[in-house]
Amino acid sequence: MDIRGAVDAAVPTNIIAAKAAEVRANLVNWQSYLQSQMISVEDCEFIKKFEVANSEEKQVILTNEGHQCAKTFLNLMAHISKEQTVQYILTLIDDTLKNTNVGTG
């Protein structure tokens, strides 16, 4: 692969990383989804707690509440159709999978 090919191969990753950073910056107002009865109290409380947790706290949450995490992510994906929010949820899931050790070791 020549230099041009190497640069071309790297660009999509940078574009994706930039889009993910942009998505992360747009926090979701979960309370509005709760008030409109699009999500449950349980899912609202969990996602609000999870999204503000640091890496170590997320690891503990996943270890202790892994089933609730999966359930909440699935419920959010099933009940929310706003593109910006779906992108946020998918980015949060991707970040979680990349940065945790659940099921390994």
Secondary structure, 3 states (H helix, E strand, C coil): CCHHHHHHHHHHHHHHHHHHHHHHHCCCCHHHHHHCCCCCHHHHHHHHHHHHCCHHHHHHHHHHHHHHHHHHHHHHHHHCCCHHHHHHHHHHHHHHHHHCCCCCC
